[in-house]
C-alpha cells in the first residue's frame, strides 16, 4: 500500500498498563503537521506528543468532515506517528523502499531487518520476496526507526 492510499492510524486513549510519557506544547509554540485522514491530506496543530511503549503518537487539533452537517468541524484526535501518513507542511513524501538489509545481531542468534536507506542498516541485501520470507522467522525483528514492514504490506 502506498502513502497515497493509507490513512493515519488513530491511537486509542490510555486505559491501563504503562502510562505514556507526555509532552504538551504551549499554544504559541505548537508545531503544524499535514496528516492523511479519510483519503485527504489535512492541516493539523500538535497539542501533545505521547511516547508509548509501542511507539509515538501525536494529539492534534484537526478539522474533519461531519456528514450530518456537510462541512468540516474542528476536533481533537490522536494518531500514531508514521512518516508515510504525517509530514511537516511542504515536506515531500518518503519514497517506498526498493531494497532491504538484514543485519545480524551478535550474541542473540537473531537479526534486524532494515530499509536500505536506514542509517542503522548493514549486512546482506534482500529483495522484497526475501524480506517477506525473513519476516516469517521468529528471530527476525523489524527496525523500529525505519519500520521496513510498512513497505512490505
N, C-alpha and C positions, 0 to 999 in steps of 0.2 A: 504494500500500500504506500503511496507517495504522500508527501506532506500536503498536496493539493486535495487529497481525499480524506485525510484523517482530521478529526477534531480533538481539541484538548480534552483530557480526561478529568472529570470532576474528582475532587478529593473529599471523602466523607468527613464529617466532623469527628473530633476526638470523643470517644466514649469510654474506653478503658485501656489499660496497658500503659506503656511508657508515653508520657505526655510529650508532644513535640516542643522543641525549643523555638521560641517566638522572637521575631524582631519586627517591631512596629515602626512605621515611618511617620514622621511629623507631617501634617497636611501640606506644609510648604516644601517638603523635600521628597514627596512621593514620586518614584520613577514611573515612567509610562511603558506600556507593552502593547504589542499587537498580538491578539490571541485568536486562533481559529475556533469558532463556535458556530454550530448549526450551518456549516458549509461556507462560512464567510469570515474574513479577517475583520476583527473588531478592535477598536481602541479601548484600552483599559488603564486604570491608575492603580498602582500597587499600594495596598494598605499595610500588608504584613507578609513577611517571609516565615514559613514554617519548616523547620528541619525535623523530619520524622525519621525513625529508624530505617524505613524503606525508601526514603527519598525526600526531595524538596518540593514544597507546594507554595503557591502564592495566592493570597486572598486579595481580590481586586474589586474595584468599582467598575462595572461594565454595563452597557445598555444592550438589552436583549429583546427580541421581538415578543410581544404579547399577542397571541392570536385572537383573544377576545376583544382587545382594544384596537388592534390593527396597526399599532406602531410600537417603536422600541421604548422600553421603560428601564430606568436605572435600577440595578440590583447589585448585591454583594455576592460574589461566588468565589470558591477556592478551587484551583486547578493544579494538578501535578505538573512540575516543570518538565518540559520536553522541548528541546530546541527546534523540533520539526513543527510544533504547533504554537510556539510562542517566540517572539523576537522583539528586539527594540525597534521603534519606528524607523523605517528606511532601511533596515537590515535585510540583506538578500537571504533566501532560503539556503540551507545547507544541502549540497548535492548528496544523492544516495551513494552508499558505499559500492565500490566496484570490486573490492578485494578485502580479505580479512587475514589476520595473522594469529597464530596460535602460539602463545608464549608459555613455555614450561615453567612451573613454579618449583624450584629445587626443594627437596625435603618433604614435599606434600604429596607427591605422586599424581598431582593434578596439573591443570593448565588453565590459562585465561584467554578467552577469545577477544580480539580487538579488531576495530576497523583499521584499515591500512593507514589512515590519516591520524590515528590516535598517538599522542606523544609517548605513551607508555607501551606502544606496540613493539614487538620484536619476536623473532622466531620464524617458523615456517609459514609460507604464504599459502592461502587457501582460496579456491573459487567458491561460489555460492553453494553448490551442491555439497562440497566437502565441509563447509562451515555448518550447514544444516545437520550433516551426519555427526560432526563433532559435538554439537549441542545436545545430542541424544545421550552422550556419555555422562555417567553420574559424576565424574571427577573433573568436568569441564565447566567453568563458570564464565559469565559474561562480564566484561569490564564495566564497572559502574560509572565510569567517566564518559566513555564514548558510546555505550549501550548498543553494541553491534546487532543485537537481536531485532531492533526496530527495522533494519534493512533486510531482515530475513523472513518477514511475515508474508 
